């Protein structure tokens, strides 16, 4: 009974025994693919010149490659002619392809991202106006974490086709900017020195880069300065900017520098006779 053919697939008789062998081979292929992924990631993680995100991306490619080869070998072992099977299902494949166009688009985009490695797990991105940290990069979508402790599922085609800012593509250095306006009576040279000294003490500052202070413009009621500080972690940029602004406020208070604000003088003329 186990060896009796119950149906045929492209002229190949299929019995319970052959089905059992096929399922075992599928399971073995899945297990071997997982082992290959773990071994690849473990081997690449030991190399100092390969980041954790790159190792994860290569391991995922190896996983799917081994799994695909195992499935093809299992079907061929069953005796099914894959070329004939694909030819017979061409019309069905076209219909499924149209219905699953979005899935296919995300899959192709996911493969491109894993191969190019322009976006990797642990990268910090600006997507649709939101700063996120990539936690998982799959073949259909990426999972990212926001600064508001939210988890976002981002389709891969958005990452592949839209303009995405990757703050950690080549290095994690991030330029932090803030502006402040002082009264026209202020000593400009003294203001430059104060702002530079404050920038030198910012937490998370990258010591390879000096703070940059620029006189941005002569405003209607203030002289506006731009302060730039390079930090080593873009994820903490809001906290670092808050501390920078607080330090500027405290330093100006201690040095007697007035932070200007818009003022309007109103003159009331005497009524005409």
ChimeraX commands (.cxc) that place a marker at each C-alpha (Angstrom):
marker #1 position 0.00,0.00,0.00 radius 0.5
marker #1 position 2.86,2.38,0.81 radius 0.5
marker #1 position 4.49,1.76,-2.54 radius 0.5
marker #1 position 1.30,1.79,-4.59 radius 0.5
marker #1 position 1.10,4.91,-6.85 radius 0.5
marker #1 position -1.81,7.09,-5.80 radius 0.5
marker #1 position -1.44,9.75,-8.51 radius 0.5
marker #1 position 0.97,10.87,-11.19 radius 0.5
marker #1 position 2.81,14.16,-11.52 radius 0.5
marker #1 position 4.00,14.89,-15.06 radius 0.5
marker #1 position 4.08,11.18,-15.79 radius 0.5
marker #1 position 5.85,10.29,-12.52 radius 0.5
marker #1 position 3.90,7.94,-10.20 radius 0.5
marker #1 position 3.75,9.25,-6.63 radius 0.5
marker #1 position 3.24,6.92,-3.68 radius 0.5
marker #1 position 3.09,7.44,0.06 radius 0.5
marker #1 position 6.68,6.32,0.37 radius 0.5
marker #1 position 7.91,8.82,-2.22 radius 0.5
marker #1 position 5.91,11.58,-0.53 radius 0.5
marker #1 position 7.46,10.67,2.82 radius 0.5
marker #1 position 10.95,10.76,1.28 radius 0.5
marker #1 position 10.16,14.13,-0.29 radius 0.5
marker #1 position 9.03,15.60,3.04 radius 0.5
marker #1 position 12.14,14.25,4.78 radius 0.5
marker #1 position 14.36,15.80,2.11 radius 0.5
marker #1 position 12.54,19.14,2.45 radius 0.5
marker #1 position 13.07,19.05,6.20 radius 0.5
marker #1 position 16.72,18.11,5.76 radius 0.5
marker #1 position 17.19,20.96,3.28 radius 0.5
marker #1 position 15.64,23.43,5.73 radius 0.5
marker #1 position 17.82,22.14,8.59 radius 0.5
marker #1 position 20.97,22.21,6.49 radius 0.5
marker #1 position 20.14,25.75,5.31 radius 0.5
marker #1 position 19.80,26.94,8.91 radius 0.5
marker #1 position 23.10,25.29,9.86 radius 0.5
marker #1 position 24.81,26.84,6.85 radius 0.5
marker #1 position 23.46,30.28,7.78 radius 0.5
marker #1 position 24.63,29.95,11.39 radius 0.5
marker #1 position 28.06,28.70,10.34 radius 0.5
marker #1 position 28.46,31.50,7.78 radius 0.5
marker #1 position 27.46,34.21,10.22 radius 0.5
marker #1 position 29.72,32.79,12.92 radius 0.5
marker #1 position 32.67,32.62,10.52 radius 0.5
marker #1 position 32.16,36.16,9.19 radius 0.5
marker #1 position 31.60,37.67,12.63 radius 0.5
marker #1 position 35.13,36.64,13.58 radius 0.5
marker #1 position 36.58,38.87,10.88 radius 0.5
marker #1 position 37.29,42.38,12.22 radius 0.5
marker #1 position 36.76,44.05,8.83 radius 0.5
marker #1 position 33.20,42.70,8.41 radius 0.5
marker #1 position 30.37,44.33,10.34 radius 0.5
marker #1 position 27.59,42.41,12.05 radius 0.5
marker #1 position 25.06,43.69,9.50 radius 0.5
marker #1 position 27.14,42.50,6.56 radius 0.5
marker #1 position 27.64,39.08,8.16 radius 0.5
marker #1 position 23.88,38.79,8.71 radius 0.5
marker #1 position 23.10,39.74,5.09 radius 0.5
marker #1 position 25.56,37.21,3.62 radius 0.5
marker #1 position 24.29,34.50,5.97 radius 0.5
marker #1 position 20.72,35.11,4.82 radius 0.5
marker #1 position 21.77,34.77,1.17 radius 0.5
marker #1 position 23.54,31.50,1.94 radius 0.5
marker #1 position 20.44,30.24,3.77 radius 0.5
marker #1 position 18.09,30.84,0.85 radius 0.5
marker #1 position 20.58,29.55,-1.70 radius 0.5
marker #1 position 21.06,26.25,0.16 radius 0.5
marker #1 position 17.31,25.93,0.72 radius 0.5
marker #1 position 16.55,26.47,-2.97 radius 0.5
marker #1 position 19.14,23.91,-4.06 radius 0.5
marker #1 position 17.79,21.38,-1.54 radius 0.5
marker #1 position 14.20,21.78,-2.77 radius 0.5
marker #1 position 15.26,21.38,-6.40 radius 0.5
marker #1 position 17.29,18.26,-5.58 radius 0.5
marker #1 position 14.36,16.78,-3.63 radius 0.5
marker #1 position 11.93,17.29,-6.49 radius 0.5
marker #1 position 14.39,15.91,-9.02 radius 0.5
marker #1 position 14.92,12.87,-6.75 radius 0.5
marker #1 position 11.19,12.24,-6.89 radius 0.5
marker #1 position 11.58,11.92,-10.65 radius 0.5
marker #1 position 9.64,15.02,-11.63 radius 0.5
marker #1 position 10.87,16.86,-14.70 radius 0.5
marker #1 position 11.07,20.43,-13.46 radius 0.5
marker #1 position 11.46,21.87,-16.95 radius 0.5
marker #1 position 8.26,20.21,-18.08 radius 0.5
marker #1 position 6.51,21.16,-14.87 radius 0.5
marker #1 position 7.47,24.80,-15.30 radius 0.5
marker #1 position 6.39,24.78,-18.93 radius 0.5
marker #1 position 3.02,23.27,-18.03 radius 0.5
marker #1 position 2.47,25.84,-15.31 radius 0.5
marker #1 position 3.56,28.83,-17.36 radius 0.5
marker #1 position 0.07,30.27,-17.68 radius 0.5
marker #1 position -0.63,29.66,-14.00 radius 0.5
marker #1 position 2.68,31.28,-13.11 radius 0.5
marker #1 position 1.77,34.37,-15.12 radius 0.5
marker #1 position -1.52,34.69,-13.27 radius 0.5
marker #1 position 0.11,34.18,-9.90 radius 0.5
marker #1 position 2.84,36.65,-10.86 radius 0.5
marker #1 position 0.30,39.36,-11.64 radius 0.5
marker #1 position -1.59,38.70,-8.42 radius 0.5
marker #1 position 1.64,38.69,-6.38 radius 0.5
marker #1 position 3.33,41.58,-8.15 radius 0.5
marker #1 position 3.88,43.46,-4.89 radius 0.5
marker #1 position 5.37,40.41,-3.18 radius 0.5
marker #1 position 7.67,39.79,-6.13 radius 0.5
marker #1 position 8.72,43.44,-6.17 radius 0.5
marker #1 position 9.60,43.33,-2.48 radius 0.5
marker #1 position 11.44,40.02,-2.95 radius 0.5
marker #1 position 13.62,41.38,-5.76 radius 0.5
marker #1 position 14.28,44.54,-3.76 radius 0.5
marker #1 position 15.21,42.44,-0.72 radius 0.5
marker #1 position 17.70,40.40,-2.75 radius 0.5
marker #1 position 19.24,43.62,-4.10 radius 0.5
marker #1 position 19.60,45.07,-0.60 radius 0.5
marker #1 position 21.22,41.90,0.72 radius 0.5
marker #1 position 23.66,41.77,-2.20 radius 0.5
marker #1 position 24.55,45.48,-2.30 radius 0.5
marker #1 position 24.60,45.78,1.53 radius 0.5
marker #1 position 23.77,49.49,1.37 radius 0.5
marker #1 position 21.30,48.87,4.21 radius 0.5
marker #1 position 22.11,46.39,6.97 radius 0.5
marker #1 position 20.76,45.46,10.39 radius 0.5
marker #1 position 21.72,48.03,13.06 radius 0.5
marker #1 position 21.91,50.80,10.44 radius 0.5
marker #1 position 20.24,54.09,11.37 radius 0.5
marker #1 position 18.06,55.48,8.57 radius 0.5
marker #1 position 15.84,58.41,7.78 radius 0.5
marker #1 position 12.73,56.92,6.15 radius 0.5
marker #1 position 9.65,58.98,5.34 radius 0.5
marker #1 position 10.77,61.70,7.74 radius 0.5
marker #1 position 11.38,59.31,10.67 radius 0.5
marker #1 position 14.69,58.15,12.14 radius 0.5
marker #1 position 14.72,54.37,12.62 radius 0.5
marker #1 position 17.20,51.64,13.49 radius 0.5
marker #1 position 17.00,48.50,11.32 radius 0.5
marker #1 position 16.61,45.38,13.47 radius 0.5
marker #1 position 15.87,42.80,10.78 radius 0.5
marker #1 position 16.23,42.76,7.00 radius 0.5
marker #1 position 14.17,40.11,5.24 radius 0.5
marker #1 position 13.31,39.29,1.64 radius 0.5
marker #1 position 9.86,40.88,1.85 radius 0.5
marker #1 position 10.22,43.67,4.39 radius 0.5
marker #1 position 12.54,45.22,6.93 radius 0.5
marker #1 position 11.72,45.61,10.61 radius 0.5
marker #1 position 12.88,48.86,12.19 radius 0.5
marker #1 position 12.70,50.44,15.64 radius 0.5
marker #1 position 11.93,54.13,16.19 radius 0.5
marker #1 position 13.05,56.50,18.92 radius 0.5
marker #1 position 9.48,56.36,20.26 radius 0.5
marker #1 position 9.87,52.63,20.98 radius 0.5
marker #1 position 7.74,51.65,17.98 radius 0.5
marker #1 position 8.40,48.78,15.59 radius 0.5
marker #1 position 7.86,49.53,11.90 radius 0.5
marker #1 position 7.52,47.04,9.04 radius 0.5
marker #1 position 8.93,48.71,5.94 radius 0.5
marker #1 position 8.42,47.09,2.49 radius 0.5
marker #1 position 11.73,46.49,0.77 radius 0.5
marker #1 position 10.76,48.32,-2.41 radius 0.5
marker #1 position 10.54,51.57,-0.40 radius 0.5
marker #1 position 14.12,51.13,0.77 radius 0.5
marker #1 position 15.31,50.22,-2.73 radius 0.5
marker #1 position 13.42,52.83,-4.79 radius 0.5
marker #1 position 12.93,55.83,-2.51 radius 0.5
marker #1 position 15.57,58.28,-1.29 radius 0.5
marker #1 position 16.75,56.94,2.08 radius 0.5
marker #1 position 19.34,58.60,4.31 radius 0.5
marker #1 position 21.68,56.05,5.88 radius 0.5
marker #1 position 23.51,57.74,8.74 radius 0.5
marker #1 position 25.78,54.74,9.31 radius 0.5
marker #1 position 26.57,53.60,5.76 radius 0.5
marker #1 position 30.30,54.33,5.92 radius 0.5
marker #1 position 30.72,55.54,9.51 radius 0.5
marker #1 position 28.47,56.51,12.44 radius 0.5
marker #1 position 29.68,60.11,12.63 radius 0.5
marker #1 position 26.75,62.57,12.66 radius 0.5
marker #1 position 26.83,66.37,12.39 radius 0.5
marker #1 position 24.67,67.98,15.07 radius 0.5
marker #1 position 23.53,71.56,14.43 radius 0.5
marker #1 position 21.85,74.24,16.51 radius 0.5
marker #1 position 21.35,78.00,16.13 radius 0.5
marker #1 position 21.27,80.81,18.66 radius 0.5
marker #1 position 20.78,84.56,18.33 radius 0.5
marker #1 position 22.50,87.15,20.53 radius 0.5
marker #1 position 21.91,90.85,20.98 radius 0.5
marker #1 position 23.75,93.30,18.72 radius 0.5
marker #1 position 25.52,94.75,21.75 radius 0.5
marker #1 position 27.34,91.43,22.35 radius 0.5
marker #1 position 31.09,90.93,21.89 radius 0.5
marker #1 position 31.19,88.70,18.81 radius 0.5
marker #1 position 34.67,87.35,19.48 radius 0.5
marker #1 position 33.67,86.43,23.02 radius 0.5
marker #1 position 30.53,84.69,21.74 radius 0.5
marker #1 position 32.65,82.65,19.30 radius 0.5
marker #1 position 34.91,81.52,22.14 radius 0.5
marker #1 position 32.01,80.59,24.42 radius 0.5
marker #1 position 30.22,78.56,21.75 radius 0.5
marker #1 position 33.42,76.74,20.78 radius 0.5
marker #1 position 34.20,75.85,24.41 radius 0.5
marker #1 position 30.65,74.61,24.97 radius 0.5
marker #1 position 30.85,72.44,21.83 radius 0.5
marker #1 position 34.09,70.85,23.03 radius 0.5
marker #1 position 32.34,69.55,26.15 radius 0.5
marker #1 position 29.31,67.95,24.46 radius 0.5
marker #1 position 28.77,64.32,25.45 radius 0.5
marker #1 position 29.26,61.72,22.65 radius 0.5
marker #1 position 31.37,64.24,20.69 radius 0.5
marker #1 position 33.79,62.66,18.23 radius 0.5
marker #1 position 37.24,63.97,19.23 radius 0.5
marker #1 position 38.47,63.78,15.64 radius 0.5
marker #1 position 36.36,66.79,14.66 radius 0.5
marker #1 position 36.54,70.29,16.13 radius 0.5
marker #1 position 33.26,72.13,16.81 radius 0.5
marker #1 position 32.45,74.67,14.11 radius 0.5
marker #1 position 30.94,78.06,14.93 radius 0.5
marker #1 position 29.66,80.23,12.08 radius 0.5
marker #1 position 28.12,83.68,12.04 radius 0.5
marker #1 position 25.06,82.76,10.02 radius 0.5
marker #1 position 23.29,86.09,9.51 radius 0.5
marker #1 position 22.44,89.51,10.83 radius 0.5
marker #1 position 18.82,89.07,11.74 radius 0.5
marker #1 position 16.14,91.67,12.33 radius 0.5
marker #1 position 16.69,91.63,16.08 radius 0.5
marker #1 position 19.74,89.39,16.66 radius 0.5
marker #1 position 23.07,88.14,15.38 radius 0.5
marker #1 position 22.52,84.47,14.55 radius 0.5
marker #1 position 25.25,81.88,15.11 radius 0.5
marker #1 position 25.27,78.28,13.87 radius 0.5
marker #1 position 27.03,75.71,16.06 radius 0.5
marker #1 position 28.01,72.32,14.61 radius 0.5
marker #1 position 29.28,69.41,16.68 radius 0.5
marker #1 position 30.13,65.95,15.35 radius 0.5
marker #1 position 28.91,63.08,17.53 radius 0.5
marker #1 position 29.68,59.37,17.30 radius 0.5
marker #1 position 26.11,58.03,17.59 radius 0.5
marker #1 position 23.29,59.47,15.42 radius 0.5
marker #1 position 20.70,57.66,17.55 radius 0.5
marker #1 position 21.29,59.98,20.53 radius 0.5
marker #1 position 21.16,63.17,18.43 radius 0.5
marker #1 position 18.00,64.61,20.08 radius 0.5
marker #1 position 19.44,64.11,23.57 radius 0.5
marker #1 position 22.83,65.52,22.53 radius 0.5
marker #1 position 21.19,68.58,20.96 radius 0.5
marker #1 position 19.15,69.20,24.11 radius 0.5
marker #1 position 22.30,69.07,26.23 radius 0.5
marker #1 position 24.12,71.37,23.80 radius 0.5
marker #1 position 21.32,73.95,23.96 radius 0.5
marker #1 position 21.21,73.70,27.75 radius 0.5
marker #1 position 24.98,74.21,27.97 radius 0.5
marker #1 position 24.80,77.26,25.67 radius 0.5
marker #1 position 22.04,78.78,27.79 radius 0.5
marker #1 position 24.00,78.22,31.00 radius 0.5
marker #1 position 27.26,79.58,29.53 radius 0.5
marker #1 position 25.56,82.72,28.19 radius 0.5
marker #1 position 23.92,83.28,31.59 radius 0.5
marker #1 position 27.28,82.97,33.36 radius 0.5
marker #1 position 29.05,85.28,30.87 radius 0.5
marker #1 position 26.27,87.87,30.69 radius 0.5
marker #1 position 25.53,87.30,26.98 radius 0.5
marker #1 position 21.94,88.20,26.10 radius 0.5
marker #1 position 20.00,85.75,23.90 radius 0.5
marker #1 position 17.97,88.09,21.72 radius 0.5
marker #1 position 14.33,87.71,20.84 radius 0.5
marker #1 position 12.07,89.64,18.43 radius 0.5
marker #1 position 10.99,93.01,19.77 radius 0.5
marker #1 position 8.58,95.59,18.40 radius 0.5
marker #1 position 8.59,99.27,19.34 radius 0.5
marker #1 position 5.25,101.02,18.98 radius 0.5
marker #1 position 5.16,104.85,18.87 radius 0.5
marker #1 position 1.86,106.62,19.41 radius 0.5
marker #1 position 1.77,109.99,17.68 radius 0.5
marker #1 position -0.29,112.85,19.01 radius 0.5
marker #1 position -3.71,113.18,17.32 radius 0.5
marker #1 position -3.88,115.66,14.50 radius 0.5
marker #1 position -5.87,118.86,15.19 radius 0.5
marker link #1:1,2 radius 0.2
marker link #1:2,3 radius 0.2
marker link #1:3,4 radius 0.2
marker link #1:4,5 radius 0.2
marker link #1:5,6 radius 0.2
marker link #1:6,7 radius 0.2
marker link #1:7,8 radius 0.2
marker link #1:8,9 radius 0.2
marker link #1:9,10 radius 0.2
marker link #1:10,11 radius 0.2
marker link #1:11,12 radius 0.2
marker link #1:12,13 radius 0.2
marker link #1:13,14 radius 0.2
marker link #1:14,15 radius 0.2
marker link #1:15,16 radius 0.2
marker link #1:16,17 radius 0.2
marker link #1:17,18 radius 0.2
marker link #1:18,19 radius 0.2
marker link #1:19,20 radius 0.2
marker link #1:20,21 radius 0.2
marker link #1:21,22 radius 0.2
marker link #1:22,23 radius 0.2
marker link #1:23,24 radius 0.2
marker link #1:24,25 radius 0.2
marker link #1:25,26 radius 0.2
marker link #1:26,27 radius 0.2
marker link #1:27,28 radius 0.2
marker link #1:28,29 radius 0.2
marker link #1:29,30 radius 0.2
marker link #1:30,31 radius 0.2
marker link #1:31,32 radius 0.2
marker link #1:32,33 radius 0.2
marker link #1:33,34 radius 0.2
marker link #1:34,35 radius 0.2
marker link #1:35,36 radius 0.2
marker link #1:36,37 radius 0.2
marker link #1:37,38 radius 0.2
marker link #1:38,39 radius 0.2
marker link #1:39,40 radius 0.2
marker link #1:40,41 radius 0.2
marker link #1:41,42 radius 0.2
marker link #1:42,43 radius 0.2
marker link #1:43,44 radius 0.2
marker link #1:44,45 radius 0.2
marker link #1:45,46 radius 0.2
marker link #1:46,47 radius 0.2
marker link #1:47,48 radius 0.2
marker link #1:48,49 radius 0.2
marker link #1:49,50 radius 0.2
marker link #1:50,51 radius 0.2
marker link #1:51,52 radius 0.2
marker link #1:52,53 radius 0.2
marker link #1:53,54 radius 0.2
marker link #1:54,55 radius 0.2
marker link #1:55,56 radius 0.2
marker link #1:56,57 radius 0.2
marker link #1:57,58 radius 0.2
marker link #1:58,59 radius 0.2
marker link #1:59,60 radius 0.2
marker link #1:60,61 radius 0.2
marker link #1:61,62 radius 0.2
marker link #1:62,63 radius 0.2
marker link #1:63,64 radius 0.2
marker link #1:64,65 radius 0.2
marker link #1:65,66 radius 0.2
marker link #1:66,67 radius 0.2
marker link #1:67,68 radius 0.2
marker link #1:68,69 radius 0.2
marker link #1:69,70 radius 0.2
marker link #1:70,71 radius 0.2
marker link #1:71,72 radius 0.2
marker link #1:72,73 radius 0.2
marker link #1:73,74 radius 0.2
marker link #1:74,75 radius 0.2
marker link #1:75,76 radius 0.2
marker link #1:76,77 radius 0.2
marker link #1:77,78 radius 0.2
marker link #1:78,79 radius 0.2
marker link #1:79,80 radius 0.2
marker link #1:80,81 radius 0.2
marker link #1:81,82 radius 0.2
marker link #1:82,83 radius 0.2
marker link #1:83,84 radius 0.2
marker link #1:84,85 radius 0.2
marker link #1:85,86 radius 0.2
marker link #1:86,87 radius 0.2
marker link #1:87,88 radius 0.2
marker link #1:88,89 radius 0.2
marker link #1:89,90 radius 0.2
marker link #1:90,91 radius 0.2
marker link #1:91,92 radius 0.2
marker link #1:92,93 radius 0.2
marker link #1:93,94 radius 0.2
marker link #1:94,95 radius 0.2
marker link #1:95,96 radius 0.2
marker link #1:96,97 radius 0.2
marker link #1:97,98 radius 0.2
marker link #1:98,99 radius 0.2
marker link #1:99,100 radius 0.2
marker link #1:100,101 radius 0.2
marker link #1:101,102 radius 0.2
marker link #1:102,103 radius 0.2
marker link #1:103,104 radius 0.2
marker link #1:104,105 radius 0.2
marker link #1:105,106 radius 0.2
marker link #1:106,107 radius 0.2
marker link #1:107,108 radius 0.2
marker link #1:108,109 radius 0.2
marker link #1:109,110 radius 0.2
marker link #1:110,111 radius 0.2
marker link #1:111,112 radius 0.2
marker link #1:112,113 radius 0.2
marker link #1:113,114 radius 0.2
marker link #1:114,115 radius 0.2
marker link #1:115,116 radius 0.2
marker link #1:116,117 radius 0.2
marker link #1:117,118 radius 0.2
marker link #1:118,119 radius 0.2
marker link #1:119,120 radius 0.2
marker link #1:120,121 radius 0.2
marker link #1:121,122 radius 0.2
marker link #1:122,123 radius 0.2
marker link #1:123,124 radius 0.2
marker link #1:124,125 radius 0.2
marker link #1:125,126 radius 0.2
marker link #1:126,127 radius 0.2
marker link #1:127,128 radius 0.2
marker link #1:128,129 radius 0.2
marker link #1:129,130 radius 0.2
marker link #1:130,131 radius 0.2
marker link #1:131,132 radius 0.2
marker link #1:132,133 radius 0.2
marker link #1:133,134 radius 0.2
marker link #1:134,135 radius 0.2
marker link #1:135,136 radius 0.2
marker link #1:136,137 radius 0.2
marker link #1:137,138 radius 0.2
marker link #1:138,139 radius 0.2
marker link #1:139,140 radius 0.2
marker link #1:140,141 radius 0.2
marker link #1:141,142 radius 0.2
marker link #1:142,143 radius 0.2
marker link #1:143,144 radius 0.2
marker link #1:144,145 radius 0.2
marker link #1:145,146 radius 0.2
marker link #1:146,147 radius 0.2
marker link #1:147,148 radius 0.2
marker link #1:148,149 radius 0.2
marker link #1:149,150 radius 0.2
marker link #1:150,151 radius 0.2
marker link #1:151,152 radius 0.2
marker link #1:152,153 radius 0.2
marker link #1:153,154 radius 0.2
marker link #1:154,155 radius 0.2
marker link #1:155,156 radius 0.2
marker link #1:156,157 radius 0.2
marker link #1:157,158 radius 0.2
marker link #1:158,159 radius 0.2
marker link #1:159,160 radius 0.2
marker link #1:160,161 radius 0.2
marker link #1:161,162 radius 0.2
marker link #1:162,163 radius 0.2
marker link #1:163,164 radius 0.2
marker link #1:164,165 radius 0.2
marker link #1:165,166 radius 0.2
marker link #1:166,167 radius 0.2
marker link #1:167,168 radius 0.2
marker link #1:168,169 radius 0.2
marker link #1:169,170 radius 0.2
marker link #1:170,171 radius 0.2
marker link #1:171,172 radius 0.2
marker link #1:172,173 radius 0.2
marker link #1:173,174 radius 0.2
marker link #1:174,175 radius 0.2
marker link #1:175,176 radius 0.2
marker link #1:176,177 radius 0.2
marker link #1:177,178 radius 0.2
marker link #1:178,179 radius 0.2
marker link #1:179,180 radius 0.2
marker link #1:180,181 radius 0.2
marker link #1:181,182 radius 0.2
marker link #1:182,183 radius 0.2
marker link #1:183,184 radius 0.2
marker link #1:184,185 radius 0.2
marker link #1:185,186 radius 0.2
marker link #1:186,187 radius 0.2
marker link #1:187,188 radius 0.2
marker link #1:188,189 radius 0.2
marker link #1:189,190 radius 0.2
marker link #1:190,191 radius 0.2
marker link #1:191,192 radius 0.2
marker link #1:192,193 radius 0.2
marker link #1:193,194 radius 0.2
marker link #1:194,195 radius 0.2
marker link #1:195,196 radius 0.2
marker link #1:196,197 radius 0.2
marker link #1:197,198 radius 0.2
marker link #1:198,199 radius 0.2
marker link #1:199,200 radius 0.2
marker link #1:200,201 radius 0.2
marker link #1:201,202 radius 0.2
marker link #1:202,203 radius 0.2
marker link #1:203,204 radius 0.2
marker link #1:204,205 radius 0.2
marker link #1:205,206 radius 0.2
marker link #1:206,207 radius 0.2
marker link #1:207,208 radius 0.2
marker link #1:208,209 radius 0.2
marker link #1:209,210 radius 0.2
marker link #1:210,211 radius 0.2
marker link #1:211,212 radius 0.2
marker link #1:212,213 radius 0.2
marker link #1:213,214 radius 0.2
marker link #1:214,215 radius 0.2
marker link #1:215,216 radius 0.2
marker link #1:216,217 radius 0.2
marker link #1:217,218 radius 0.2
marker link #1:218,219 radius 0.2
marker link #1:219,220 radius 0.2
marker link #1:220,221 radius 0.2
marker link #1:221,222 radius 0.2
marker link #1:222,223 radius 0.2
marker link #1:223,224 radius 0.2
marker link #1:224,225 radius 0.2
marker link #1:225,226 radius 0.2
marker link #1:226,227 radius 0.2
marker link #1:227,228 radius 0.2
marker link #1:228,229 radius 0.2
marker link #1:229,230 radius 0.2
marker link #1:230,231 radius 0.2
marker link #1:231,232 radius 0.2
marker link #1:232,233 radius 0.2
marker link #1:233,234 radius 0.2
marker link #1:234,235 radius 0.2
marker link #1:235,236 radius 0.2
marker link #1:236,237 radius 0.2
marker link #1:237,238 radius 0.2
marker link #1:238,239 radius 0.2
marker link #1:239,240 radius 0.2
marker link #1:240,241 radius 0.2
marker link #1:241,242 radius 0.2
marker link #1:242,243 radius 0.2
marker link #1:243,244 radius 0.2
marker link #1:244,245 radius 0.2
marker link #1:245,246 radius 0.2
marker link #1:246,247 radius 0.2
marker link #1:247,248 radius 0.2
marker link #1:248,249 radius 0.2
marker link #1:249,250 radius 0.2
marker link #1:250,251 radius 0.2
marker link #1:251,252 radius 0.2
marker link #1:252,253 radius 0.2
marker link #1:253,254 radius 0.2
marker link #1:254,255 radius 0.2
marker link #1:255,256 radius 0.2
marker link #1:256,257 radius 0.2
marker link #1:257,258 radius 0.2
marker link #1:258,259 radius 0.2
marker link #1:259,260 radius 0.2
marker link #1:260,261 radius 0.2
marker link #1:261,262 radius 0.2
marker link #1:262,263 radius 0.2
marker link #1:263,264 radius 0.2
marker link #1:264,265 radius 0.2
marker link #1:265,266 radius 0.2
marker link #1:266,267 radius 0.2
marker link #1:267,268 radius 0.2
marker link #1:268,269 radius 0.2
marker link #1:269,270 radius 0.2
marker link #1:270,271 radius 0.2
marker link #1:271,272 radius 0.2
marker link #1:272,273 radius 0.2
view
